[in-house]
Amino acid sequence: MKQKNKSLALIALVLVVAALGAALVFLNSLEEEEDPGLPLFGLDAADITGISYQKSDDEIDVTLLKQDGAWTLTSDPALPLDQDYVGTVGGNIAGLTAVRELDPGELSGEDLGFDQPAMVLHLALNGADPAATGESAADVYTLTVGAENTVTDACYAKASWTDRLYTIASEDLVNLCRTPRQLYEEQAITSLEEDDLTAMTVELPGETLDFRYDADAGAWTLADDPDYALDQNIVTKMAATVCALKSQWSITAPQADSAYGLDAPEAVVTLTGADGTSVTASFGATTPDDDSASYLRASTAPDVVYEIDADNLAAYAYTKATLQAATPETATGEDAAE
């Protein structure tokens, strides 16, 4: 009988522990549900026609306007922008929420940092200038972000359209203000396809190589020496490099060519397609602040200087002699054994 009572007690204990565990899991799930916060702007991202933001510690000052459905940077209207990404930036700002609304009385005498704000965010509707102030700012919503309260990990904020004070989670403000480079949309240098090429000229500082593509043989040859055995892999890479070129940045109002090493380029490559379309790409010097990028000018946009990946220039570090393919007559050592 005692043994039976012990078994029943053990079963009851197990059931109680299981019930407590289930309750704990349920309570934890409730705690883990994110607080939606207090909506601030209350705007539909699709209605936004102007975005402006200033961030003091990163010296970011960007103003964007939407005209005819396209976003432009006011400081450089010709700069290509990733339209979807710009829209996302506006949506992220419009979607900001506050942790709580503050009673100004409880903050009496406290420096909230609004005299020298860390960040100022402006959203405009109906074509209004997002940087407008006063009476002309009727369709402009401005959120001024002040000092951070390190105890609560939240920043003080003031809304122009309510004159109320809020706190916003510091993590919600990280990476909110994007630089023009982050908003930039990379550009394809040419629309020519590699399998449509019929000719390529590579002008190097000490030599010019003129190639023709023999479609019947499926091989590149030298125009002035068609029997010369070329390393087809290297020549193909030369042609493919320009076809695949993407810009990392566009200088829409460039200085003189000498500022970019384009007065004496490292290589000038001209590709010609079957329909006679051609493109010329001039490879300049590496950029002064980042030697992983270099300058390039293309005939497809002659008034622009691009920044590209500097590794692209390695495709043209060859001469006629170093382009020679191994043959039974030229191969030696390991090549001959193969």
N, C-alpha and C positions, 0 to 999 in steps of 0.2 A: 504493500500500500504506500509505504514511504517512497519507494522508487517511482511509483506512478505519479505521486504528488510532485516529486522533483522534476520529472519529465514535463509535467504540465506547467510548472513554474518556469522552466527553461524555454518552453515554447512561447509562453506569454512574454517573457523578457525579449526574445528575438523579435516578436511582433511589435513590441513597444519601440525597440531600437530602430526597426525598419520604418515605423510610422514617424519617429522623430527625424530620421534621415530624410524621408520624403518631404517632411515639412520644412526642413532646413534647405533642401534643394529648391523648393518652391519660393521660400523667402529670399534666397540669394538671387533667384531669377528676377524677382520683383525689383531688387536693389540694382541689378545690372541693367535694367531697362533705362535707356538714356532719357534724361530730362529734355524735352523738346526746347526748353528755354523760351524766352520772350522774343517774338519776332520784332525786328527793329524797323527796317525800311518798309516792309510790307508791299514791295513792288514786284510786278511780273517782269522777269528778265527780258522777255520779248518786247516790252515797251520802252526799254532803256535806249536812248539815242546818244548819250554822252557819258563818258567815264573819265574821272580825273582822280589821281591819288598822289600824295606826297609822303615819303617816308624819310625821316631825318637821318637815322643812323646809316642807311645805305645810300643816301643822297639820290633817291629816286624821285623824279618829278615827271609824271606821264599824263598826257591828256589825249583821249581818243574820242573821235566823233564818228557817228554812223550816218552815212549819206547814201541814198539810193541802195540801201541794203548792204553796204560794205563799210567796214571799219577802216579809218585812217589815223595815223599818228600826226598830231598837229605840228610837231616839231620837224617832221620829215614825211610829208604826205605821200611821197613816191615809194616809201619803204614797203616792201611786200609783207603783209601780216597774215598770220594763221587766223583766219576769220572765226573758225569754230573755237579756237583757244581764247581769243579775245572775248567772245561771247560767254565762255565759261568763267573768265575772270569777273565779268560784270555780274554773272549769276551768283558767283561765290560771295561777292560783296552784298548783293541784294538779299542773299539768304542768311546773313549774319543774325545771330540771336544773342540776347543778353542773358546773363546768369540771373540778374535781378535788377529791379528799378530801385534807385536810392532816394532817400529823403534828404534833401539838401541841408536840413537842419542838423542832421547827425554828422555832417562833414564840415561844419563851421570851423574855419581856421586851418583846415588841412589843405596842403598844396596838392592839387589833383593833376598838375602838369599841363594844364591847358594853355598856359602862356607860351610854352615851348613844346607843342604837341609832338608825340612820337610818330603820329600818322594822321593824315586828314584824307577822308574818302568822300568823293562827290559822285552822285548819280543824277543824270538829267533826263527829262522827258520832253517830248514834243519839240525836239531840235534845239532846246535851250543850251546855252554855253555852260558846261559843267563847272567852270571857274567863276561864274557870275556871282555877284553879291548884291545886297540891297534889294530894291524893288524888281530888278531884272532877274532875280533868282527865284521867281515864283515856282518854277518847275524844277528846281535844283534841291536835292536832298544831301545835306552835308553831315557827316559823322566825324567828330573830332575825338581822337584817341589820345589820352594823356598818360599819366604815370602808371606804373604797374604796382599793384599791391602784392608784394612777394609772399605774404602770408596766405592769401587766397588764390595766388596764381591767376589773377584777373587784372584787367586794365580798366581804368575809369574812362568813360566815354560820354560825350554830350551830343545830342541830336538837335539839329537846327530846326526841324519841323515840329518838335514838341517842347523844346527847351527843358527836357528832362535829362536826368543823369542816370547812367547805367554802369554796370560792370560787365565786361566781356571776357570770356576765358582766353588767356594769353595764347594758348595753342591754336585757337581759331583764327588768330591774326598772323600766324607764321606763314610766310610765302604767299600772302594775299596780294601784295604789290609786286607785279612782275616788271622786269626791265624790258626795254625795246628788243634786246637780243633774245629774250625768252619768248617774246611775242612774234618773232620773225618767222616767216615761212621760207624754207629752203627753195632755191630755184634750180631747175634743170637747165644746164648750159645750152643744150641742143636737143632737138627732137629727132635727129638722125639716128637710125638704128644700125647696129654693128653689121648685121647681115645684108644691109642695103648699100654698103660702101663700095666704091669702085676705085678710089684713089686716096692717097694720104701723102702729104709733104711735111717733113719734120725739119725745121731749121734750127740748128744748134750753133753755138758761138763759133765753132771752127769747121762746120760741115753741114751740108744740106742733103737730106735723104729723100728721094722721090720714089714713092711706092705705087704700084698698080696691083689691083686684085684681079686674078685670072679665075673667073667663075667656073670655067670648064675644069681647070686643074684643082680648084679649091685651095689656092695658095697665093700668097703675096710675092711679088717680084720687084726688083729695082728697075725703074724705067730705063736707066742708062746702062744696065748690066743684067738683063733678064735671066741669064744663066747662073748668076751668083747664088750659091746655096744659102738661103736665109733661115734663121731659127724662127719658124713659123709661130711658135708660142709667144716669143717676145714681141714680134711685130703685131700679132693679134692683140696682145695686151696694150700696145701703144694706141691702137685704134679704139679698143674698148674703153680705155681710160677716159677719153674725151666724151664718148657717147654716154658714159655713166656719171659724168661730173655733176655734183650737186654743190650749190653754194652754202656757206655757213653764215654769210653776211653780205649785204649790198651797201656799197658806198655810192649813194645816189648823186652826190655833188663832189666828185673827186678833184684832187689837186692835179698838178702837172704829173706826167708819167714818171718822172724821176723820183717822185715821192714813194713810188711803189716798185721801183726796179723795172718798170715797163719800158723805159727808154733803151734798155739793153737786156731784153728778156733772156731767161735761162733756156727757153725753148718756145718756138712758135709752131703750132701744129694746125694744119689745114686738112679737113676731111671733106670729101665730095661724095654725094650719093648718086644713085643711078639716074635720078631725074635732073641731075645737074646742080641740085642744092648743095651749098657748101657752108662751112663754118670754120672760122679761124679762132684759135685760142692761144693767147700769149701768156706765158707763165712768168710771173715776176718774182720779187724777193719775198722772204718770209716776213711776217708782221713783227714790228719791234717789240711788242709786249708778249708775244706767244710764237715761238719758233715752230710750233706744230701746225701753224696756219700760214698760208702764203697768198699773194695777190694774183689775180687773173683778170684779163680783159677778153671779152668774146665779141665777135662780130655780130652776134645776135642781139647784143645790147651795148653798143659802142660807147654810150655815155655813162656807163656804170662800171665800177671796179668791184669785183667780187673778192671775198675771202673764201679760200677753199682749204681742204686738208692738204698740208704740204707734202704728204707722202705720195700724192699723185705725180709729182715731178720725177720720182724715181723711175717711172715707166720710160723716161726718155734719156736715161743715163747710159746711152749706147752710141757707138760709132759703127761705121760699116764693118770694120774689122771685128768688133765684138758681137756683131749680129750674125756672123758666119756660122752656119750649122755644121755640126761634125759630120764628116763623110769618111769613107774608107781611106781617102787620100790625106785628109787633115787630122783624123783622129789619132791620138797617141795614148800610150799608157792604158789607163782604165777604160777610156772610151773605146780604144781599139779592141780590148778584150771583150767588151760587151757586143 
